[in-house]
Amino acid sequence: MSESIVIALVEMVIGLLVEGIILSFVFNAISNTANEKQQRSLKAEMNNIEVQNKFIYEQLQIEIREAKHEIISQIKESAAANKKGGNN
């Protein structure tokens, strides 16, 4: 009787160890899949942000060029007006 109890306990311990190992593999695989999905999502989001930043940068460059041309035009107009006013 005590031999059968020992065998039952050994079987139970071995079963628990095997189940624990199998479950750890399953949870590890699930975790890896979730991490990969999150990394892909973050990479896509970073790409979106990069595209948006590039667009914003290009728009700012256009606005700066337009402002520069406008300022130069105003300076030229002011200089021309001063010349006209100075000659009379």
Secondary structure, 3 states (H helix, E strand, C coil): CHHHHHHHHHHHHHHHHHHHHHHHHHHHHHHHHHHHHHHHHHHHHHHHHHHHHHHHHHHHHHHHHHHHHHHHHHHHHHHHHHHHHHHC
